[in-house]
Amino acid sequence: MKKLSIFLVLLLSFGLLAACGSKETTSNSTNSTEKKELTIGATSGPYSDMVNKAIKPILEKKGYQVKVVEFSDYIQPNLALANGDLDANLFQHKIYMENFAKENNLDLSEVIAVPTAPMGIYSKKFKSLDEVKEGSQIAIPNDPTNAARAFLILQDAGFIKLDPAANPLTVSEKDIKENVKNLQFKPIEAGQLPRAVESVDLAAVPGNFALAAKMNLLDALVLEKMPDQYRNRVVVNTKDLNKQFVKDIKEAVESEEFEKVIDEQFKGFGKPEWMLKRKQ
């Protein structure tokens, strides 16, 4: 009987050790399958630069291999993200992301807003807003959300008056109640707006495309007063939102190292509210 008891104790001990070994193996397996190769998409110019200079180095210190893919439009980065060619992208503001996802039946989520270059009204024909003539033609973005930004800038500049009942984030040409200078609007794909500066009287150019075209933000006749909803953000597929690589991207953007690079190499970019609040 005593021998049987000893045998049972030894059997139980081996069982416990085997279970512990199994848990350890499972844990190691989980760690080994964590995603360590990331592909991040961004529009060419300042936001691909931001990924390369301010985000990628921090992620590499965390053990990631990061590939940056550049795009020249606002459509492909989200489609590439949705079909799995990208793990994250950086090029769009909240309103655009939500509208695009709804129209294309995509499930996207924002991770964190980043410092963003403002849209501006540029001209080769006029040196100031006071010189703008009656009937001048202005090129504006052809996507609704960025067009709304252009109309808000023009209202702030005193060129148009919008319907007070209209949602400022979705205003369009039909919401114009008064066109003081009788401006003529020419919708153009956003990436082509820097070129349009040469051929039209005025052009409302998003900051990222202005900088990609080597334009100086301070050359604008006027820059927008940007609401936080229009600041660009890192976006991922919603199914990935709680994954470790997403948490690490967010942590990278929140780091002091990231903000230092922004202050040194992205001067003039408006910082998001979360970044300003931590300095208070």
N, C-alpha and C positions, 0 to 999 in steps of 0.2 A: 504493500500500500504506500509505503514511504517512497519507494522508487517511482511509483506511478505519479505521486504528487510532484516530485522533482521534475519528472518528464513533462508534466502539464505546465509547470512554471517556466521551464526552458522553452517550450513550444509557444507559450504566450509572449515571452520576451522576444523571440525571433519574429513573431507576428507584428509586434509593436515597432521593431526596428525596420521591418519591411515596409510598414505603413509610412513611417517617417521618411524612409528612402524614397517612397513613391511620391510623397508630397514635395520633397526637395527636387525630385526630377521634374515634377509638374511645374514647380515655381521657376526652375531654370529654363524649362521649355517655353514658358510664358515670356520670360525676359528676353530669350533669344529670338522670339518672333515679333518683338516690338519693332515698329517701322523705323528704320534708320537711314533710308534713302528717300529724300524728298524732292519733288519737282514743283516749283512755284512759278506761276505765270504772272506777268506784269506787262503793262503797256510800255513800249520803248520810251526811253527818256528818264525823267526823274524817278518814276516808281520802280522801274527795273534797277536803276542806280541805287534806290533806297534798299531794295532787297539785297543787292550785291554788297553794298558798303555797310549797311547798318543792321541787317537781320541775319544774312548768311554767315558772317564770321562768328556771331554769337551761337548760332545753331551748331556750327562746326566744332566749337569748343565743348558742346554737349554731346559730341560723338556722331552727329549727322553728316551725311554726304548730301549736298544741296545742288541741284541743277536749276538754273533760272532760264525760263523760256519767255522770249519777248514777243509781243503782239502789237499790231498797228491799228487795231480796231476795238470796238467795245462789245462785239458779239462772240467771237471765237473763245476768249478766255473763260467765259462761263460754260460754253458748250464743252470745251476741253476738260473743265473741272467736273462737269456732270458725267461725262463718259469715262472718267478715270485716268485721263492722260495727265492731269494735274492733281496735286494734293491740296493746293491752296492757290488763291490768286490775290493780287493787289492792284486795283485799278479803278474801282467803282465806289460810289457813295450809296448810302442806305436806300434812298428812294429808287435809284436805278436798279439796284439788286432786287428789291421786292417786286417791282414792276416786271422786270425781265423774267424772274422766276415764275411769276404768275402766268405771264403770257406764253411761256415755253414749258410749263408744267414741270419745273425743276424744284428740288428741295434744297435750298441753300441757306446758310446761316452766317452771320457776321461773327468775327472773333474779337476784333478790337479796331478802333479808329486810329488813324495815323496822321501826322502833320501833312497838310495838303496845300498845294499851290492854288491860289484863287483864280477864277475866271476874270478876264479883263476885256475892255473895249479898246481895240487897237486901230490905228489908221496911219497910212502913208500920206494922206491928203490934208489932214487936219492936225495941228499941233496942240489944240486944246478943245474942250467941249464947246466953248463959246464960238468956235469957228465953224461948227457943223451947220451945213446949209439945208434949207427947205428941200424936201424930196430926196435926201441922201439915201443911198442903198446900204443896208447893213446885212452882212452874212451872219446867220445864227445857226447853232447846232440843230440838226434835223431830228434828234431824239427828244421826246416831250419833256423829260425831266431837266435836261441841260438847257433846253429852250426856255423853260420857266426861269432858270437862273438868269439868263440874258435879259428877259423882260423885267425882272426885279432890279437888275442893275440900271436899266434904262429908266425905270420909274424913279429910282433913287437919284438919277442924274437930272430928272425933270423933263425928260423927253416924251414920256407917255404917262397916262394915268390908267391904272387898272381898276376893275370892278372891286370895290371893297369887300364884296361878299364872296369873291373867288378865293379858293385855297391857294395861298402863296407858293406852295410847293408844287402845284400842278397848273399854274396859270398858263394860258396860251394866247395866241393872237386874237382869238374871239373874245377874250376878256378885256381887251383894250377899249376903254371908254373915250379916251382922248389921245390923239397922236399929234402932239404939239408941233413937231417938225415935219409931219407927214412922211415919216420914214418908210422906206420900202424894204420889206423883209425877204431875205433870200436864204431858205433853209439849205444847209450843206452838211455832209457827213463830217463829224467832229474832227477827224484826223486831217481833213483837207482845209480846215479853217486858217491855219497859218499861211498857206499859199494864197488864200482868198484876200488876205490883207493887201496884196499887190494889185488886185483887180477890182475891188469894190471900195466904196467910200469908208466903210467901217466894218469891223469884224469882231464878233464876240468869241474869243478863243479860250477854251478851258486851259487852266494853268499847266497841266502835264504836257499837252500838245504844244503850247507856247514854248516851254523849256526844251522839249525835244527838237524843236525847230531853231534852237539857239536864240530865241527871242528873250529880251530882258523884261522881266515882269514890271519893272519900274518905268518902262516905256509906254505902258498902257495909259490911255487918257483917263481911265478910271478903273479901279479894281473893286470886286464885289465884297460886300460885308457878309462873309460866309456863315450860314447857320451850321451847327454841328452835323445835321443830317446830310449835308453836302460834303463832309470830309470823307476822304477815301478810307476804306477799311480792308483788313484781311478777311477773306471769305473762304469758307470750306463747305463741303457737302454736309448737310445736317447729321447724317449717320456717323460722321467722323468727329462731331463736336466734342465728345468727351474722351477722345483718344489722347494718349500721352504726347504725340507730336504736335497736336493742336495746343495743348497746354504749354508746351515748350516754346512754340511760336509766340503765344501771348506773353509769356514770361520774358522773352527776348525783347519784344517791343516795349514792355514796361520797365526795362532795365535802364540804369543810369548811363550805361555804355551806349545804348541806342540814342538816347536824347543828346548825348555829347556829340555824336556824329551828325545829328540833325542840326544842332547849333553851329557846327563848324562848316558843314558842306551843303546845307539846304536852307540857307538864309532867306527869309521872306515867307517861308511856309507857315501857315497858321496852325497853331497847335490845338488839338482837341481838348474839350473841357476836362477830361480826366487828368490830362497831363498838367493843365494849368492849376487844377485844384490841389494837387499834391505839393505845389510850391507855396501854397497859401499858409 
